[in-house]
């Protein structure tokens, strides 16, 4: 069917041509919409390792801010202890990880230092006998910090319970099996601070990633994490 007709030296659309132009515009709009939908559906995945200590307070804030800034990036978070997280980065199991290093010296990847406090249940520990401790296994840096502080001050101790997770640890302390040490928190993890014991070294929060320049998505995550940490003051982590 004719789409154009002559009008003097020029051409103009016929009524059929005008009808076809309307369909053509709708086709082009639908094509642009399909392209946008498919492009938006392409997400980037980054794997991040975090200590359990950040699960309750820090992680929700971080994921909210990051998802708003980078909606096409999916974050896979894995929790473990810092020693294990470092191994996971070195083995390529995660792209980057936040590490907690009690008493460590300052390094270029540092975010900040957080105080560490002794914590116990509402029921006081009996003063007689070695001080019962609730800790992770021998690979835990917090365990080493506790033992060094007690031995330095001549306080006898015993391992009363070896925990496998932060929830496990808190449950054992609430059950008055012993005391432990954790980084400060708004509610101290529901436990009671103990001021009568020797002070513990601050914990260094640092980032660890594989050698070389990290991919853009990982770099964006690290920048977002650093910016969020910079908005936190020490008082935000303790009552």
Secondary structure as GFF3:
##gff-version 3
##sequence-region A 1 239
A	DSSP	beta_strand	4	7	.	.	.	ID=ss1
A	DSSP	beta_strand	10	13	.	.	.	ID=ss2
A	DSSP	alpha_helix	15	41	.	.	.	ID=ss3
A	DSSP	beta_strand	44	50	.	.	.	ID=ss4
A	DSSP	three_ten_helix	52	54	.	.	.	ID=ss5
A	DSSP	alpha_helix	58	69	.	.	.	ID=ss6
A	DSSP	beta_strand	73	79	.	.	.	ID=ss7
A	DSSP	alpha_helix	82	90	.	.	.	ID=ss8
A	DSSP	beta_strand	96	102	.	.	.	ID=ss9
A	DSSP	beta_strand	110	114	.	.	.	ID=ss10
A	DSSP	beta_strand	116	120	.	.	.	ID=ss11
A	DSSP	beta_strand	131	135	.	.	.	ID=ss12
A	DSSP	alpha_helix	141	152	.	.	.	ID=ss13
A	DSSP	beta_strand	157	162	.	.	.	ID=ss14
A	DSSP	alpha_helix	166	174	.	.	.	ID=ss15
A	DSSP	beta_strand	180	183	.	.	.	ID=ss16
A	DSSP	three_ten_helix	188	190	.	.	.	ID=ss17
A	DSSP	beta_strand	192	193	.	.	.	ID=ss18
A	DSSP	beta_strand	203	209	.	.	.	ID=ss19
A	DSSP	alpha_helix	216	231	.	.	.	ID=ss20
A	DSSP	three_ten_helix	234	237	.	.	.	ID=ss21
###
